[in-house]
Amino acid sequence: MSEASDDATDEELERIRERKLERLKSGESSTLSDDAATGESGADAAAAPDEPVHVETESEFEETVAEGVVLVDFYADWCGPCKMLEPIVEDIAETTDATVAKVDVDAHQGLAREYGVQGVPTLLLFVDGEPAERRVGVQDEGALRALVDQHV
């Protein structure tokens, strides 16, 4: 990626973060579809969505965690603790400046293996593309929020 395109991406990310912060301050509910309605492209809207991003490919995963603070929830549909954690993860996505990504370990076994996921749920916090924190099992919302806030 060229330096000019990096600058443009940084400006777009900052604009999205500012819009998200204004929505939070005003109490307005915002979703990814709201961003699409305002003319944002899919790549722009995915930069700081207010709901978890469901990762579909390894390249999408790499793009998602490349910049900023990203909380990745490695989960499985059959996992009871994962289902218990889901509303907490959704709330973190909606109320923080971090991006939240969800990776189905059954569909993406290679990613799970690459990041040493041996049990679900496993949460990895990425900061500018590098894994910074790991939590395994159901997490208390306050502790998870504090973890994210340390890096935002």
C-alpha positions in Angstrom: 0.0 0.0 0.0 1.4 3.4 -0.9 2.0 6.1 1.7 -0.7 8.3 0.1 -3.2 5.5 0.4 -2.2 4.9 4.0 -2.9 8.6 4.8 -6.3 8.3 3.1 -7.1 5.2 5.1 -6.0 6.9 8.4 -8.2 9.9 7.6 -11.2 7.6 6.8 -10.7 5.6 10.0 -10.5 8.8 12.0 -13.7 10.1 10.4 -15.5 6.9 11.2 -14.3 6.9 14.8 -15.5 10.5 15.2 -18.9 9.7 13.8 -19.2 6.6 16.1 -18.2 8.7 19.1 -20.9 11.3 18.3 -23.5 8.6 18.0 -22.5 7.2 21.4 -22.6 10.7 23.0 -26.0 11.4 21.5 -27.4 8.0 22.6 -28.2 7.2 18.9 -28.1 3.6 18.0 -25.8 2.9 15.1 -25.3 -0.2 13.0 -23.2 -1.1 10.0 -26.3 -0.6 7.8 -26.5 3.0 9.0 -23.0 3.5 7.6 -24.0 2.0 4.3 -27.0 4.3 4.1 -24.7 7.3 4.4 -22.7 6.2 1.4 -19.7 4.6 3.1 -18.2 1.8 1.2 -18.0 -1.6 2.7 -14.3 -1.3 3.5 -14.8 2.1 5.2 -17.8 0.8 7.2 -15.9 -2.2 8.4 -13.1 -0.1 9.9 -15.0 0.7 13.1 -18.4 -1.1 13.0 -20.8 -1.0 15.9 -21.4 -4.7 15.7 -19.1 -7.7 15.4 -17.6 -8.4 12.0 -18.0 -12.1 11.1 -14.7 -13.1 9.4 -15.2 -15.1 6.2 -11.7 -15.5 4.9 -8.1 -15.5 6.1 -7.3 -12.4 4.1 -10.3 -10.6 5.6 -9.0 -11.6 9.0 -5.6 -10.1 8.2 -7.1 -6.9 6.9 -9.4 -6.6 10.0 -6.6 -7.0 12.6 -4.0 -4.9 10.6 -4.8 -1.5 12.2 -6.1 -0.2 15.5 -7.5 -2.2 18.4 -9.3 -5.3 17.4 -10.9 -7.8 19.8 -11.2 -11.2 18.1 -13.7 -13.8 19.5 -12.8 -17.3 18.4 -16.0 -19.2 18.9 -18.1 -22.2 17.9 -21.8 -22.4 17.3 -22.1 -25.5 19.5 -20.3 -23.9 22.4 -22.5 -22.9 25.4 -19.9 -20.5 27.0 -19.5 -18.8 23.5 -23.3 -18.1 23.5 -23.1 -16.7 27.0 -20.2 -14.4 25.9 -22.0 -13.2 22.7 -24.0 -10.4 24.2 -21.0 -9.1 26.0 -18.9 -9.1 22.8 -21.7 -7.4 21.0 -21.9 -4.7 23.6 -18.1 -4.1 23.5 -18.4 -3.7 19.7 -21.2 -1.1 20.1 -19.8 0.9 23.0 -16.0 1.1 22.4 -13.7 2.4 19.7 -12.3 -1.1 19.2 -13.4 -3.3 16.2 -14.8 -6.7 17.3 -14.3 -9.7 15.0 -15.8 -13.1 15.3 -14.0 -16.2 13.9 -15.9 -19.6 13.8 -13.2 -22.1 14.7 -15.0 -24.9 12.8 -15.1 -22.9 9.6 -11.5 -21.5 10.1 -9.5 -24.2 11.7 -6.3 -22.8 10.1 -6.7 -19.5 11.8 -7.5 -21.2 15.1 -4.4 -23.3 14.7 -2.2 -20.3 13.7 -3.2 -18.4 16.8 -3.0 -21.3 19.2 -6.7 -21.5 19.9 -7.2 -24.8 21.9 -10.5 -24.0 23.5 -13.5 -21.8 22.9 -14.2 -19.1 23.6 -10.8 -17.6 23.1 -10.5 -13.8 22.9 -7.4 -12.3 21.3 -6.8 -8.5 21.4 -4.8 -7.2 18.5 -3.1 -3.8 18.6 -1.9 -2.6 15.1 -1.8 -6.1 13.8 0.0 -7.8 16.7 -1.6 -10.0 19.3 -1.4 -8.1 22.6 -3.7 -10.0 25.0 -5.3 -13.4 25.3 -8.3 -14.5 27.4 -9.8 -18.0 27.4 -13.3 -18.8 28.6 -16.3 -16.6 29.5 -15.2 -13.1 30.6 -16.8 -10.6 33.0 -18.0 -7.6 31.0 -16.1 -5.1 33.2 -12.8 -7.0 32.9 -13.1 -7.3 29.2 -14.1 -3.7 28.7 -11.1 -2.6 30.9 -8.8 -4.8 28.8 -10.0 -3.1 25.6 -9.9 0.3 27.1 -6.2 -0.1 28.1 -5.3 -0.2 24.4 -7.9 2.1 22.7 
